[in-house]
Amino acid sequence: MPDQEKIEPGKFADTAAQKILDLTEKTRAVRKIRNSQILTAIFGTIGFAMFISGMNQLLTSIPPLMSLVFGTVLMIIAGVFIQKLTK
């Protein structure tokens, strides 16, 4: 193992992500998709819809009162985040 480079523990995720990006960005199809705002918007919209659908399926097992409490807590957290963004 003397050929392997030493990676700091805190930088491991960054290094791995950069290597994956370097590997995938070399293909022509990935570069074409990344340069197209329309395709990016479509992929983002489909991903968001799939996320919402998954959350809907996950939350159907929660009783209605708990759902109201959970939703209220999430709205409070979102409000705090928005206040921090505007400061």
TIRO-2110 file (N, C-alpha, C; in Angstrom, 1 decimal):
// TIRO-2110
0.8, -1.2, 0.0, N, 1, A
0.0, 0.0, 0.0, CA, 1, A
0.8, 1.3, 0.0, C, 1, A
2.1, 1.2, -0.3, N, 2, A
2.9, 2.5, -0.3, CA, 2, A
2.4, 3.4, -1.5, C, 2, A
1.8, 2.9, -2.6, N, 3, A
1.4, 3.8, -3.7, CA, 3, A
0.2, 4.7, -3.3, C, 3, A
-0.6, 4.3, -2.4, N, 4, A
-1.8, 5.0, -2.1, CA, 4, A
-1.5, 6.3, -1.4, C, 4, A
-2.2, 7.4, -1.8, N, 5, A
-2.0, 8.7, -1.2, CA, 5, A
-2.7, 8.7, 0.1, C, 5, A
-2.2, 9.5, 1.1, N, 6, A
-2.8, 9.6, 2.4, CA, 6, A
-3.8, 10.7, 2.3, C, 6, A
-5.0, 10.4, 2.8, N, 7, A
-6.1, 11.4, 2.8, CA, 7, A
-6.5, 11.7, 4.3, C, 7, A
-6.6, 13.0, 4.6, N, 8, A
-7.0, 13.4, 5.9, CA, 8, A
-8.5, 12.9, 6.1, C, 8, A
-8.8, 12.5, 7.4, N, 9, A
-10.2, 12.0, 7.6, CA, 9, A
-11.2, 13.0, 7.3, C, 9, A
-11.0, 14.3, 7.5, N, 10, A
-12.0, 15.3, 7.3, CA, 10, A
-12.2, 15.6, 5.8, C, 10, A
-11.2, 15.2, 5.0, N, 11, A
-11.3, 15.5, 3.5, CA, 11, A
-11.7, 14.3, 2.7, C, 11, A
-12.0, 13.2, 3.3, N, 12, A
-12.3, 12.0, 2.6, CA, 12, A
-13.5, 12.1, 1.7, C, 12, A
-14.6, 12.7, 2.3, N, 13, A
-15.8, 12.8, 1.5, CA, 13, A
-15.6, 13.8, 0.4, C, 13, A
-14.9, 14.9, 0.6, N, 14, A
-14.7, 15.9, -0.5, CA, 14, A
-13.8, 15.3, -1.6, C, 14, A
-12.8, 14.5, -1.2, N, 15, A
-12.0, 13.9, -2.2, CA, 15, A
-12.7, 12.8, -3.0, C, 15, A
-13.6, 12.0, -2.3, N, 16, A
-14.4, 11.0, -3.0, CA, 16, A
-15.4, 11.7, -4.0, C, 16, A
-16.0, 12.7, -3.5, N, 17, A
-17.0, 13.4, -4.4, CA, 17, A
-16.3, 14.0, -5.6, C, 17, A
-15.1, 14.6, -5.4, N, 18, A
-14.4, 15.2, -6.5, CA, 18, A
-14.0, 14.2, -7.6, C, 18, A
-13.5, 13.0, -7.1, N, 19, A
-13.1, 11.9, -8.0, CA, 19, A
-14.3, 11.4, -8.8, C, 19, A
-15.5, 11.3, -8.2, N, 20, A
-16.7, 10.9, -8.9, CA, 20, A
-17.1, 11.9, -9.9, C, 20, A
-17.0, 13.2, -9.6, N, 21, A
-17.3, 14.3, -10.5, CA, 21, A
-16.4, 14.3, -11.7, C, 21, A
-15.1, 14.1, -11.4, N, 22, A
-14.1, 14.1, -12.5, CA, 22, A
-14.3, 12.9, -13.4, C, 22, A
-14.8, 11.8, -12.9, N, 23, A
-15.0, 10.6, -13.7, CA, 23, A
-16.3, 10.8, -14.5, C, 23, A
-17.3, 11.3, -14.0, N, 24, A
-18.6, 11.4, -14.7, CA, 24, A
-18.6, 12.6, -15.7, C, 24, A
-17.9, 13.7, -15.4, N, 25, A
-17.9, 14.9, -16.3, CA, 25, A
-17.1, 14.7, -17.6, C, 25, A
-16.4, 13.6, -17.7, N, 26, A
-15.6, 13.3, -18.9, CA, 26, A
-16.5, 12.8, -20.0, C, 26, A
-17.7, 12.3, -19.7, N, 27, A
-18.6, 11.8, -20.7, CA, 27, A
-19.4, 12.9, -21.4, C, 27, A
-19.6, 12.8, -22.7, N, 28, A
-20.3, 13.9, -23.4, CA, 28, A
-21.7, 14.1, -23.0, C, 28, A
-22.4, 13.0, -22.7, N, 29, A
-23.8, 13.1, -22.3, CA, 29, A
-24.0, 13.9, -21.0, C, 29, A
-23.1, 13.7, -20.0, N, 30, A
-23.2, 14.4, -18.7, CA, 30, A
-22.9, 15.9, -19.0, C, 30, A
-21.9, 16.2, -19.8, N, 31, A
-21.6, 17.6, -20.0, CA, 31, A
-22.8, 18.3, -20.8, C, 31, A
-23.4, 17.6, -21.7, N, 32, A
-24.6, 18.1, -22.4, CA, 32, A
-25.8, 18.4, -21.5, C, 32, A
-26.0, 17.5, -20.6, N, 33, A
-27.1, 17.7, -19.6, CA, 33, A
-26.8, 18.8, -18.7, C, 33, A
-25.6, 18.9, -18.2, N, 34, A
-25.2, 20.0, -17.2, CA, 34, A
-25.3, 21.3, -17.9, C, 34, A
-25.1, 21.4, -19.2, N, 35, A
-25.1, 22.7, -19.8, CA, 35, A
-26.5, 23.1, -20.3, C, 35, A
-27.5, 22.2, -20.1, N, 36, A
-28.8, 22.5, -20.5, CA, 36, A
-29.7, 22.8, -19.3, C, 36, A
-30.1, 24.1, -19.2, N, 37, A
-31.0, 24.5, -18.1, CA, 37, A
-32.3, 23.8, -18.1, C, 37, A
-32.8, 23.5, -19.3, N, 38, A
-34.2, 22.9, -19.4, CA, 38, A
-34.1, 21.4, -18.9, C, 38, A
-33.1, 20.7, -19.3, N, 39, A
-32.9, 19.3, -18.8, CA, 39, A
-32.7, 19.3, -17.3, C, 39, A
-31.9, 20.2, -16.9, N, 40, A
-31.6, 20.3, -15.4, CA, 40, A
-32.9, 20.5, -14.7, C, 40, A
-33.7, 21.5, -15.2, N, 41, A
-35.0, 21.8, -14.5, CA, 41, A
-35.9, 20.5, -14.5, C, 41, A
-35.9, 19.8, -15.6, N, 42, A
-36.8, 18.6, -15.7, CA, 42, A
-36.3, 17.6, -14.7, C, 42, A
-35.0, 17.3, -14.7, N, 43, A
-34.5, 16.3, -13.7, CA, 43, A
-34.8, 16.8, -12.3, C, 43, A
-34.6, 18.0, -12.0, N, 44, A
-34.8, 18.5, -10.7, CA, 44, A
-36.3, 18.4, -10.3, C, 44, A
-37.2, 18.7, -11.2, N, 45, A
-38.6, 18.6, -11.0, CA, 45, A
-39.1, 17.2, -10.7, C, 45, A
-38.6, 16.3, -11.6, N, 46, A
-38.9, 14.9, -11.4, CA, 46, A
-38.4, 14.4, -10.0, C, 46, A
-37.1, 14.7, -9.7, N, 47, A
-36.6, 14.3, -8.4, CA, 47, A
-37.4, 14.9, -7.2, C, 47, A
-37.8, 16.1, -7.3, N, 48, A
-38.6, 16.7, -6.3, CA, 48, A
-39.9, 16.0, -6.1, C, 48, A
-40.6, 15.7, -7.3, N, 49, A
-41.8, 15.0, -7.3, CA, 49, A
-41.7, 13.6, -6.6, C, 49, A
-40.6, 12.9, -6.9, N, 50, A
-40.4, 11.6, -6.4, CA, 50, A
-40.2, 11.7, -4.9, C, 50, A
-39.5, 12.8, -4.4, N, 51, A
-39.2, 13.0, -3.0, CA, 51, A
-40.5, 13.3, -2.3, C, 51, A
-41.4, 14.1, -2.8, N, 52, A
-42.7, 14.5, -2.2, CA, 52, A
-43.6, 13.2, -2.2, C, 52, A
-43.5, 12.4, -3.2, N, 53, A
-44.3, 11.2, -3.3, CA, 53, A
-43.9, 10.2, -2.2, C, 53, A
-42.6, 10.1, -2.0, N, 54, A
-42.0, 9.3, -0.9, CA, 54, A
-42.4, 9.8, 0.5, C, 54, A
-42.3, 11.1, 0.6, N, 55, A
-42.7, 11.7, 1.9, CA, 55, A
-44.2, 11.4, 2.2, C, 55, A
-45.0, 11.5, 1.2, N, 56, A
-46.5, 11.3, 1.3, CA, 56, A
-46.7, 9.9, 1.8, C, 56, A
-46.0, 8.9, 1.1, N, 57, A
-46.2, 7.5, 1.5, CA, 57, A
-45.7, 7.3, 2.9, C, 57, A
-44.6, 7.9, 3.3, N, 58, A
-44.1, 7.8, 4.7, CA, 58, A
-45.0, 8.3, 5.7, C, 58, A
-45.6, 9.5, 5.4, N, 59, A
-46.4, 10.1, 6.4, CA, 59, A
-47.9, 9.7, 6.5, C, 59, A
-48.3, 8.8, 5.6, N, 60, A
-49.7, 8.3, 5.7, CA, 60, A
-49.9, 7.4, 6.9, C, 60, A
-48.9, 6.9, 7.5, N, 61, A
-49.1, 6.0, 8.7, CA, 61, A
-49.1, 6.9, 10.0, C, 61, A
-48.9, 8.2, 9.9, N, 62, A
-48.9, 9.0, 11.1, CA, 62, A
-50.4, 9.5, 11.3, C, 62, A
-50.9, 9.5, 12.6, N, 63, A
-52.2, 10.0, 12.9, CA, 63, A
-52.4, 11.5, 12.5, C, 63, A
-53.6, 11.9, 12.2, N, 64, A
-53.8, 13.3, 11.8, CA, 64, A
-53.3, 14.4, 12.8, C, 64, A
-53.5, 14.1, 14.1, N, 65, A
-53.1, 15.1, 15.0, CA, 65, A
-51.5, 15.3, 15.0, C, 65, A
-50.9, 14.1, 15.0, N, 66, A
-49.4, 14.1, 14.9, CA, 66, A
-48.9, 14.8, 13.7, C, 66, A
-49.6, 14.6, 12.6, N, 67, A
-49.3, 15.2, 11.3, CA, 67, A
-49.4, 16.8, 11.4, C, 67, A
-50.4, 17.3, 12.1, N, 68, A
-50.6, 18.7, 12.3, CA, 68, A
-49.4, 19.3, 13.1, C, 68, A
-49.1, 18.6, 14.2, N, 69, A
-48.0, 19.0, 15.1, CA, 69, A
-46.7, 19.0, 14.3, C, 69, A
-46.4, 17.9, 13.6, N, 70, A
-45.2, 17.8, 12.8, CA, 70, A
-45.1, 18.9, 11.7, C, 70, A
-46.2, 19.1, 11.1, N, 71, A
-46.2, 20.2, 10.0, CA, 71, A
-46.0, 21.6, 10.6, C, 71, A
-46.6, 21.8, 11.8, N, 72, A
-46.3, 23.1, 12.5, CA, 72, A
-44.9, 23.3, 12.9, C, 72, A
-44.3, 22.2, 13.4, N, 73, A
-42.9, 22.3, 13.8, CA, 73, A
-42.0, 22.5, 12.6, C, 73, A
-42.3, 21.9, 11.4, N, 74, A
-41.5, 22.1, 10.2, CA, 74, A
-41.7, 23.5, 9.7, C, 74, A
-42.9, 24.1, 9.8, N, 75, A
-43.1, 25.5, 9.4, CA, 75, A
-42.3, 26.5, 10.3, C, 75, A
-42.3, 26.2, 11.6, N, 76, A
-41.5, 27.0, 12.5, CA, 76, A
-40.0, 27.0, 12.1, C, 76, A
-39.5, 25.8, 11.9, N, 77, A
-38.1, 25.6, 11.5, CA, 77, A
-37.8, 26.4, 10.2, C, 77, A
-38.7, 26.3, 9.2, N, 78, A
-38.5, 27.0, 8.0, CA, 78, A
-38.5, 28.5, 8.2, C, 78, A
-39.4, 29.0, 9.1, N, 79, A
-39.4, 30.4, 9.4, CA, 79, A
-38.1, 30.9, 10.0, C, 79, A
-37.5, 30.1, 10.9, N, 80, A
-36.3, 30.4, 11.5, CA, 80, A
-35.2, 30.5, 10.4, C, 80, A
-35.2, 29.5, 9.5, N, 81, A
-34.2, 29.5, 8.4, CA, 81, A
-34.3, 30.7, 7.5, C, 81, A
-35.6, 31.1, 7.2, N, 82, A
-35.8, 32.3, 6.4, CA, 82, A
-35.3, 33.6, 7.1, C, 82, A
-35.6, 33.7, 8.4, N, 83, A
-35.1, 34.8, 9.1, CA, 83, A
-33.6, 34.9, 9.1, C, 83, A
-32.9, 33.8, 9.2, N, 84, A
-31.4, 33.8, 9.2, CA, 84, A
-30.9, 34.2, 7.8, C, 84, A
-31.7, 33.8, 6.7, N, 85, A
-31.2, 34.2, 5.4, CA, 85, A
-31.4, 35.7, 5.1, C, 85, A
-32.4, 36.3, 5.7, N, 86, A
-32.6, 37.7, 5.5, CA, 86, A
-31.7, 38.6, 6.3, C, 86, A
-31.0, 38.1, 7.3, N, 87, A
-30.1, 38.9, 8.2, CA, 87, A
-28.8, 39.2, 7.5, C, 87, A
END
